[in-house]
Amino acid sequence: MVIMYGEKWLIIIFRNVKEIYDDLMYKVSWPTKQELSNSTIVVMMASLVMALVVFLIDFSFENVMMFFYKNIK
């Protein structure tokens, strides 16, 4: 770890912050509002489908296990 004395560390921090800002403002391609809305809908639908699949698997395993437990007694 390098310990910097004086104002040199402050200049380095400001340079890094400016570089990050420039990257975010000029190099990143941000999605449009329409693209963002479409992506949100896709994620919500995929989440609902996955929740339904997990529910069906859980429900099936529960019924199978109850069938075996009832037959063991």
N, C-alpha and C positions, 0 to 999 in steps of 0.2 A: 504494500500500500504506500502510495506516494503522498507525503504531506507537503502541501504548497503553502508558501508564505507570501504575504503581501496581497496585492490586488490581482495577481495572475490567475488565481482560481476563479475569481469573479468574472473575468474576461472569458475564460473557458466555458463557464456555465452559461453566460449570455450568448456566446457563439453557438453552443449546442442547442439552446432553446430556439434561437433564430433558425437554425438548420431544421429542427423538428417542425417549426411553424411553416417554413417554406415547403417542406415535404408534404405536409397536410394540405396546404392551400393550392399548390401548383402541380404536384406529382401524383396525388391520389385521385382516382376517378370515382367520384361519389355517385351513387345511384340516383336516378330521377325519382320523383314522387311516385310515378306509376310503377316503376320497377320495384320500388320498396314495398308498395301495396301488394303487388303480385307475389313477391317473395314471402311476405307475411302470410298471405292466404295459403300458399303452398306449405309453409311450415305448420300452420294451424291444422290443415287437413292431414298432413303426415302424422302429426302428434295424435290426432283423433283416431286415425287408423291404427297406429301402434297401440294406443290405449285399448282399443277394441280387441285387437289381437291378443294382448296380454290378458284381458278379461276373459276371453273365450278359452285360452289355454288354462287359466286358473280355474275357471268353472268346470272344464272337462276333467282336470286332474282331481278336483274335489269330488266330482261324481264317481270317478273311477275308484278313488280311495274309499269312499263311502260304500260302494258296492263290495269291495274286498273286505272291509271291516265288518259289514253285516253278514257276509258269508262265513267269516272265520268264527263268529260267536256261535 
